[in-house]
Amino acid sequence: MNRTAAGPERPFRDALQRLKAAGLRPTRQRLALTRILFEAGHRHLTAETLHAEAKSAGVDVSLATIYNTLHQFTGVGLLREVVIDTGKAYFDTNTDDHHHFFFEGSNRLTDIPGDHVTIANLPAPPEGMEVARVEVVIRLRESDRT
């Protein structure tokens, strides 16, 4: 018999603990989406990708609910939103300090460890403000060199 890491009697235990720690009510849909998002390790997903994975897993959920859930999870710190272009956002399960490579040809993101990028000469923030975080997205495309 195939058993999950959480055990056969509590397959949603990890998802339940994650939601409770974030202060979110563990609804059926949130539990299912939490498992889909986090059981595969760190990754980058669009709302459409998560919707397709949920449907494949037999989770009956609308795309609007997916968007709402992703934004709720981002708001409580479970996810990071990485905006590539207007209307093109990825949700990252890795909330540690890091940056990204974006591969334009395949629309794929990969992580760059935070200590592999050095930012110098940041402008001073406006009065009364402080820098919360600096995020770098390095866009890549196939080279024309042969």
Secondary structure, 3 states (H helix, E strand, C coil): CCCCCCCCCCCCHHHHHHHHHCCCCCCHHHHHHHHHHHCCCCCEECHHHHHHHHHHCCCCCCHHHHHHHHHHHHHCCCCEEEEEECCEEEEECCCCCEEEEEECCCCEEEEEEHHHCCCCCCCCCCCCCCCCCCCCEEEECCCCCC
